[in-house]
């Protein structure tokens, strides 16, 4: 049996890669935190410490556009690839489109999702995940179900709850 290289963090397989339903890096990051049974804030602090960067006490990872076009997305994709051993995590961002997309102004104002996609993930026994297309501000509807993306939790009535960590 061949020994596989060990990684610092779980080598989670990205979901939907190479399809219109590609997972966003933000979703990957959240699933990674769940797989380690830690909050997203704790995982962010761990990642930053592992790569040797300082972090301000008031640092809020969810204010970073992890799935966007800019330097933050590229940097976090590289850090997570190095720590998980999973290559090409930049494909979970809009970075591959950086030559044709603006670096700013694409991020949605709130977390959004298609409740039908998430329900189908659960019904199929898959881990529910957030699609990269939902991270593009001008995208207002699910391409598959043709319904407006939701931004309010059906359980607690709060908005922007996906980022609570």
PyMOL commands that set and color helices and strands:
alter all, ss='L'
color gray80, all
select helices_A, chain A and resi 25-35+40-50+61-63+71-84+89-92+95-97+115-123+132-135+161-163
alter helices_A, ss='H'
color red, helices_A
deselect
rebuild
show_as cartoon
